[in-house]
Amino acid sequence: MKVRNQAYLIAFGNNLKKLIAVKKKTPEEVAAIGNIETKQVYRVINAERSITLSTLLAIAKGLEVHPKKLLDFDYDFEE
């Protein structure tokens, strides 16, 4: 699968990993609460897949945060 901006996916995954730690949850817990497969969470963390809107919402539910929190990280779009 060709990804347009791998660096952005990596930054998104790092932000997700940070939020999981801050919320003191595991990827398994996030997946269970969000009603998605654990491997989907790991794929996003590891920048293996571009996230869909439905997965974004499920992860936000699992983290008990507003979806915009997942997108709140620094990234240089000019790179």
N, C-alpha and C positions, 0 to 999 in steps of 0.2 A: 504494500500500500504506500503510495507516494504521499508525503506530507509536505504541505506548502511551507510551513514555518516550524521546524522542529525545535528551534530555540524557544519559541513561545510556549510550546507544549511542555518543554522541560521546566520553564519558569512557572507555568500553571501547576504542574505536578509538585514542584517544590513548595509552592504556596499551600497546596492541599495537604502535603505531608506536615507542614508547620501547623496548620489548623487542626489536624487530627491530634497532634501532640498537645497543643494548647487546650483542646477540649478533653484531653485525657481519655481518648477513645482508641480503639484499634480499627484497622480497616475492616475487619470482620464485623465489628459492632456497627460501624457506619453503614455497611452493606445491609446488615440485617434490619436496621431501623428504616433505611431507605427502600427496602424491599427489592434489592438488586443482588446480583451475584458478586461475591467477594472478588473474583478475578477482574470484574469491571473496574473496581476501585484501584486495584493494583496496576491495571493497564494505564489508568489515568496518571497515577503517581509516577510510574516509570516511563511516561510519555510514549507509550506504545500505540496509543490510539487517540485520535481527535475526539473530544468529548461531544456528545449530543446534548441538546437542550433537556431531554427527558432524564438523562443520566446526571446532568448538572443539578436538576431539581431533586433527584433522589439522593444525591450526595449531600446537598444542602439540608434536606430533611434529616438524613442520618447524622449530620453534625449539629443539627438544631441551630442553624444560622440562616440568615437571609441569603438567597443565591448570589446577590451582588458581592457578598463577602468573599466568595470564591474567586471573584474577578478583581479583587482589590489588592493588586501587587504592582511593584514597579517593573516596567519593561520598556526598553528603548526600541520604539517602532522604526527608528531610522536605520537600524543595523541591517 
